[in-house]
Amino acid sequence: MVEMSERHTVSVIIPAKNGGQLLYNLVYTLLKKQTLTPSEVIIVYDGVLDEYIEKILEMGGKVIFSGERKGANRARNIGVEEAKGQILVFTDEDCIPSSTWIEKIVEEMNQLNVEAVAGSTFMANPQFFFSRYLDESVLTSSPKYSKRIILKNDYPPGVVIATCNFAVRRDAWKRVKGFDEEYKWYGSDDMDLGFKLLKAGYRIACSPKPIVYHFHRTALTKILKRYFQYGQGFAIYSKKHPESSFTRISRAGLLATFTWITSAIIMVLGGLIYPPLAVAGALMFALPYLGLLAFYFKKKKTKSLKATIIYPLLDQILAFSSSLGYLHQNLSMKLKTNNKT
């Protein structure tokens, strides 16, 4: 059993704008159900006062009414400025941590002697098809670590971290100047903080022990919007950190996806004039689909035939959405730069 000490004082920081029952459940779990209770729970709130916020205050949660609407990263930085803990722990309002979450974070920092810990994230609403898809997809944004990985200098291929389950020592956070508020959306802002820590010589432990459950989106339109935002965020990340392996691998994947799918669409449309082009375009669509289909069958990542058939198609759609977000944000940044000169 880990005991709280001055070096291990823990502040949990939650950016929030929706409030309601979900946020209340999260704070209740943190203050009433943890094997190691955090020193404080800080909510940086952009919403309106309601009965749940009042209950959170009565329970001992600290609520900062920012009213700025400048994004989650601005809210996180505000929360850190108010926090007293030496370990800064981050999660989101649509999450529920396991009962041992705080204990495992402190335990991993102790045992592994690292400055930051990233944990695994699983779905909290498995009754919904799209939630199961987001949890099982090859494009999932929810990291799941089967074993401990100690990050040094850069990210290994395929390894990501997420701020819904992340902790960092205050001195390390302060040295890298916290979250970059240029990221207005969710997407690569967590990877940005992690990479700044790695470049500064700190180590990050990716561990399966600290577990958070996330309420995934259940509507395709909202999922498409979020993956578009992931692409936008990655455009900022890739500009800031061109040397990162995450930049090289992800940029190649996004550009290949955009080129491949756009070419296929042009060929299918060209088939209206010259029919063989439509056949070639259909084959271009089919090849990556069949490759993904084989992957899902081989890895047995899904429990139903229906999901195995549909997931590869959704993967292609979301990858294309992210590529559009990436190109859109790149164009916006270039236009902004040109307007300044």
C-alpha positions as CSV (number, residue, x, y, z in Angstrom):
1,M,0.0,0.0,0.0
2,V,1.5,3.4,-1.1
3,E,1.3,6.1,1.5
4,M,0.9,9.8,0.8
5,S,4.0,11.9,1.6
6,E,5.0,15.5,0.8
7,R,6.8,14.3,-2.4
8,H,3.7,12.3,-3.3
9,T,1.0,14.9,-2.8
10,V,-1.4,14.4,-5.7
11,S,-3.5,17.1,-7.5
12,V,-6.0,15.8,-10.0
13,I,-6.9,18.3,-12.7
14,I,-9.9,18.1,-14.9
15,P,-10.9,20.5,-17.7
16,A,-14.7,20.5,-18.0
17,K,-17.4,22.3,-19.9
18,N,-20.4,20.0,-19.8
19,G,-20.7,19.1,-16.1
20,G,-23.7,17.0,-15.1
21,Q,-23.9,13.5,-13.8
22,L,-20.7,12.3,-15.6
23,L,-18.5,14.9,-14.0
24,Y,-20.1,14.3,-10.6
25,N,-19.5,10.5,-10.9
26,L,-15.9,11.1,-11.8
27,V,-15.2,13.4,-8.8
28,Y,-17.1,11.1,-6.5
29,T,-14.9,8.2,-7.6
30,L,-11.8,10.2,-7.0
31,L,-12.7,11.5,-3.6
32,K,-14.7,8.6,-2.2
33,K,-13.5,5.4,-3.9
34,Q,-9.8,5.5,-4.4
35,T,-7.5,3.3,-2.4
36,L,-5.2,6.3,-2.2
37,T,-7.2,9.5,-2.0
38,P,-5.7,12.5,-3.9
39,S,-4.8,15.6,-2.0
40,E,-7.2,17.7,-4.1
41,V,-9.4,17.5,-7.2
42,I,-9.5,20.6,-9.3
43,I,-12.1,21.2,-12.0
44,V,-11.5,24.1,-14.3
45,Y,-15.1,24.7,-15.5
46,D,-16.3,26.5,-18.6
47,G,-20.0,25.6,-18.1
48,V,-22.9,26.9,-16.1
49,L,-23.5,26.3,-12.4
50,D,-25.9,23.4,-11.8
51,E,-26.9,21.0,-9.0
52,Y,-24.0,18.7,-9.8
53,I,-21.4,21.4,-9.5
54,E,-22.9,22.3,-6.1
55,K,-22.7,18.7,-5.0
56,I,-19.1,18.5,-6.2
57,L,-18.3,21.6,-4.1
58,E,-20.1,20.1,-1.1
59,M,-18.0,16.9,-1.5
60,G,-14.7,18.8,-1.3
61,G,-13.9,19.3,-5.0
62,K,-12.4,22.6,-6.0
63,V,-14.1,24.3,-9.0
64,I,-12.5,27.2,-10.9
65,F,-15.0,29.0,-13.1
66,S,-12.8,30.2,-15.9
67,G,-15.4,31.3,-18.5
68,E,-12.6,31.6,-21.1
69,R,-13.6,28.9,-23.6
70,K,-10.0,28.8,-24.8
71,G,-9.7,25.0,-24.9
72,A,-8.8,22.1,-22.6
73,N,-5.0,22.9,-22.5
74,R,-5.6,26.5,-21.3
75,A,-7.9,25.0,-18.6
76,R,-5.3,22.4,-17.6
77,N,-2.6,25.1,-17.2
78,I,-5.0,27.2,-15.1
79,G,-5.6,24.1,-12.9
80,V,-1.9,23.5,-12.4
81,E,-1.4,27.1,-11.4
82,E,-3.9,26.6,-8.6
83,A,-2.7,23.1,-7.7
84,K,-0.6,22.3,-4.6
85,G,0.4,18.7,-5.3
86,Q,3.9,17.6,-6.4
87,I,2.3,15.0,-8.7
88,L,0.0,16.5,-11.3
89,V,-2.6,14.0,-12.5
90,F,-4.8,14.6,-15.5
91,T,-8.1,13.1,-16.7
92,D,-11.2,14.3,-18.6
93,E,-14.8,14.8,-17.6
94,D,-16.0,11.8,-19.7
95,C,-13.8,9.3,-17.8
96,I,-14.1,7.1,-14.7
97,P,-10.8,5.8,-13.1
98,S,-10.3,2.5,-11.5
99,S,-10.3,2.4,-7.7
100,T,-6.6,1.9,-7.6
101,W,-5.8,4.6,-10.2
102,I,-4.0,7.1,-7.9
103,E,-2.2,4.4,-6.0
104,K,-0.8,2.8,-9.1
105,I,0.4,6.1,-10.5
106,V,2.3,6.9,-7.4
107,E,3.5,3.3,-7.1
108,E,4.9,3.4,-10.7
109,M,6.6,6.7,-10.2
110,N,8.3,5.4,-7.1
111,Q,9.3,2.0,-8.3
112,L,10.4,3.0,-11.8
113,N,11.9,6.4,-10.8
114,V,10.3,8.3,-13.7
115,E,9.0,11.8,-14.0
116,A,5.8,10.9,-15.8
117,V,3.4,8.0,-16.0
118,A,0.9,7.2,-18.8
119,G,-1.8,4.6,-18.2
120,S,-4.2,2.4,-20.2
121,T,-7.6,3.5,-21.3
122,F,-10.6,1.3,-21.9
123,M,-14.2,1.9,-23.0
124,A,-16.8,2.7,-20.3
125,N,-19.9,2.2,-22.5
126,P,-19.4,-1.2,-24.3
127,Q,-23.2,-1.5,-25.0
128,F,-22.8,0.9,-28.0
129,F,-21.4,-0.4,-31.4
130,F,-19.3,2.7,-32.1
131,S,-17.8,2.7,-28.6
132,R,-16.7,-0.9,-29.1
133,Y,-15.3,0.1,-32.5
134,L,-13.3,3.0,-31.1
135,D,-11.9,0.7,-28.4
136,E,-10.9,-2.1,-30.8
137,S,-9.9,-0.2,-33.9
138,V,-6.4,0.0,-35.2
139,L,-6.9,3.7,-35.1
140,T,-8.0,3.9,-31.5
141,S,-6.8,6.9,-29.6
142,S,-7.1,5.0,-26.3
143,P,-3.7,3.5,-25.4
144,K,-3.6,0.0,-24.0
145,Y,-0.3,-1.2,-22.7
146,S,0.2,-4.9,-22.3
147,K,3.5,-4.3,-20.4
148,R,5.6,-1.5,-19.0
149,I,7.4,0.6,-21.5
150,I,10.0,3.2,-20.4
151,L,10.2,6.1,-23.0
152,K,13.4,7.9,-23.5
153,N,14.3,10.6,-26.0
154,D,11.5,9.7,-28.5
155,Y,8.3,7.7,-29.0
156,P,8.8,4.1,-30.3
157,P,6.6,3.3,-33.3
158,G,3.0,2.6,-32.4
159,V,3.2,4.0,-28.8
160,V,1.0,6.9,-27.8
161,I,-0.1,8.6,-24.6
162,A,-3.3,10.3,-23.7
163,T,-4.1,13.1,-21.2
164,C,-7.1,11.3,-19.9
165,N,-4.7,9.1,-18.0
166,F,-1.4,10.9,-17.5
167,A,0.6,12.1,-14.5
168,V,3.8,14.2,-14.3
169,R,5.9,15.6,-11.5
170,R,5.4,19.3,-11.0
171,D,9.1,20.2,-11.4
172,A,9.2,18.4,-14.8
173,W,6.0,20.0,-15.9
174,K,7.3,23.5,-15.0
175,R,10.5,23.0,-16.8
176,V,8.8,22.2,-20.1
177,K,6.2,25.0,-19.5
178,G,3.2,22.8,-19.4
179,F,0.6,22.3,-22.1
180,D,0.9,24.2,-25.4
181,E,-2.3,26.3,-25.7
182,E,-1.9,26.6,-29.5
183,Y,-3.7,23.2,-29.5
184,K,-7.4,24.3,-29.5
185,W,-8.7,20.8,-30.0
186,Y,-8.0,17.3,-28.7
187,G,-5.3,15.8,-30.8
188,S,-1.5,15.5,-30.3
189,D,-1.5,18.0,-27.4
190,D,-0.8,15.0,-25.1
191,M,2.0,13.8,-27.4
192,D,3.4,17.3,-27.5
193,L,3.7,17.5,-23.7
194,G,5.2,14.0,-23.7
195,F,7.8,14.8,-26.4
196,K,8.8,18.0,-24.6
197,L,9.5,15.9,-21.5
198,L,11.5,13.4,-23.4
199,K,13.6,16.1,-25.1
200,A,14.3,17.6,-21.7
201,G,15.8,14.3,-20.6
202,Y,12.9,13.0,-18.5
203,R,11.5,9.5,-18.7
204,I,7.9,8.4,-19.1
205,A,6.6,5.1,-18.0
206,C,3.7,3.7,-20.1
207,S,2.1,1.2,-17.7
208,P,-0.9,-1.1,-17.8
209,K,-1.6,-0.6,-14.1
210,P,-3.2,2.9,-13.9
211,I,-6.5,2.3,-15.6
212,V,-9.2,4.8,-16.8
213,Y,-12.5,4.0,-18.5
214,H,-13.6,6.5,-21.1
215,F,-17.1,7.1,-22.4
216,H,-16.5,6.9,-26.2
217,R,-18.5,8.8,-28.7
218,T,-21.5,6.9,-30.0
219,A,-22.5,8.9,-33.1
220,L,-20.5,8.7,-36.3
221,T,-20.8,12.4,-37.0
222,K,-19.1,13.2,-33.7
223,I,-16.5,10.6,-34.3
224,L,-15.7,12.1,-37.7
225,K,-15.4,15.5,-36.2
226,R,-13.1,14.3,-33.5
227,Y,-10.8,12.5,-36.0
228,F,-10.7,15.7,-38.2
229,Q,-9.5,17.5,-35.0
230,Y,-6.9,14.9,-34.5
231,G,-5.6,15.7,-37.9
232,Q,-5.6,19.4,-37.1
233,G,-3.7,18.8,-33.8
234,F,-1.2,16.6,-35.6
235,A,-0.4,19.4,-38.1
236,I,0.6,21.6,-35.2
237,Y,2.7,18.8,-33.6
238,S,4.5,18.0,-36.9
239,K,5.4,21.6,-37.4
240,K,6.8,21.9,-33.9
241,H,8.5,18.5,-33.8
242,P,9.6,17.5,-37.3
243,E,12.3,15.3,-35.8
244,S,9.9,13.1,-33.8
245,S,9.3,9.6,-35.0
246,F,5.6,10.2,-34.4
247,T,5.7,13.0,-36.9
248,R,7.5,11.0,-39.6
249,I,5.3,7.9,-39.3
250,S,1.9,9.6,-38.9
251,R,2.6,12.2,-41.6
252,A,3.5,9.5,-44.1
253,G,0.3,7.6,-43.2
254,L,-2.0,10.6,-43.5
255,L,-0.6,11.8,-46.8
256,A,-0.7,8.2,-48.2
257,T,-4.3,7.9,-47.1
258,F,-5.3,11.2,-48.6
259,T,-3.5,10.4,-51.9
260,W,-4.8,6.9,-52.2
261,I,-8.5,7.7,-51.4
262,T,-8.6,10.9,-53.5
263,S,-7.1,9.0,-56.4
264,A,-9.7,6.3,-56.1
265,I,-12.5,8.8,-55.9
266,I,-11.2,10.5,-59.1
267,M,-11.0,7.2,-60.9
268,V,-14.5,6.2,-59.9
269,L,-15.9,9.5,-61.1
270,G,-13.8,9.2,-64.3
271,G,-15.6,5.9,-64.9
272,L,-18.6,7.9,-65.9
273,I,-16.6,8.8,-69.0
274,Y,-14.3,5.8,-69.3
275,P,-15.8,2.8,-67.4
276,P,-12.5,0.9,-66.9
277,L,-11.4,3.7,-64.6
278,A,-14.3,3.0,-62.3
279,V,-13.1,-0.6,-61.9
280,A,-9.5,0.6,-61.2
281,G,-10.9,3.0,-58.6
282,A,-13.0,0.3,-56.9
283,L,-9.9,-1.9,-56.7
284,M,-8.0,1.0,-55.1
285,F,-10.7,1.2,-52.4
286,A,-10.8,-2.6,-52.0
287,L,-7.1,-3.3,-51.5
288,P,-6.6,-1.5,-48.2
289,Y,-10.0,-2.7,-47.0
290,L,-9.0,-6.3,-47.6
291,G,-5.7,-5.8,-45.9
292,L,-7.4,-4.4,-42.8
293,L,-10.0,-7.2,-43.0
294,A,-7.2,-9.8,-42.9
295,F,-5.7,-8.0,-39.9
296,Y,-8.9,-8.1,-37.9
297,F,-9.4,-11.8,-38.7
298,K,-5.9,-12.7,-37.8
299,K,-5.7,-10.7,-34.6
300,K,-9.3,-11.6,-33.6
301,K,-9.7,-8.1,-32.3
302,T,-13.5,-8.3,-32.6
303,K,-16.1,-10.8,-31.3
304,S,-18.5,-10.6,-34.2
305,L,-18.4,-11.1,-37.9
306,K,-20.4,-8.0,-38.5
307,A,-17.8,-5.9,-36.7
308,T,-14.9,-7.5,-38.5
309,I,-16.5,-6.6,-41.8
310,I,-17.5,-3.0,-40.9
311,Y,-14.4,-2.0,-38.9
312,P,-12.0,-1.8,-41.9
313,L,-14.4,0.5,-43.8
314,L,-14.7,2.8,-40.7
315,D,-10.9,2.8,-40.4
316,Q,-10.6,4.1,-43.9
317,I,-13.2,6.8,-43.4
318,L,-11.7,8.0,-40.2
319,A,-8.1,8.0,-41.6
320,F,-9.4,10.1,-44.5
321,S,-11.1,12.5,-42.1
322,S,-7.9,12.9,-40.1
323,S,-5.9,13.5,-43.3
324,L,-8.4,16.3,-44.3
325,G,-8.0,17.9,-40.9
326,Y,-4.2,17.7,-41.2
327,L,-4.2,19.4,-44.6
328,H,-6.8,22.0,-43.6
329,Q,-4.7,23.0,-40.5
330,N,-1.5,23.1,-42.5
331,L,-3.2,25.4,-45.1
332,S,-4.5,27.6,-42.3
333,M,-1.1,28.0,-40.7
334,K,0.5,28.8,-44.0
335,L,-2.1,31.5,-44.8
336,K,-1.7,32.9,-41.3
337,T,2.1,33.1,-41.8
338,N,1.7,34.7,-45.2
339,N,-0.7,37.4,-43.8
340,K,1.9,38.3,-41.3
341,T,4.7,38.9,-43.9
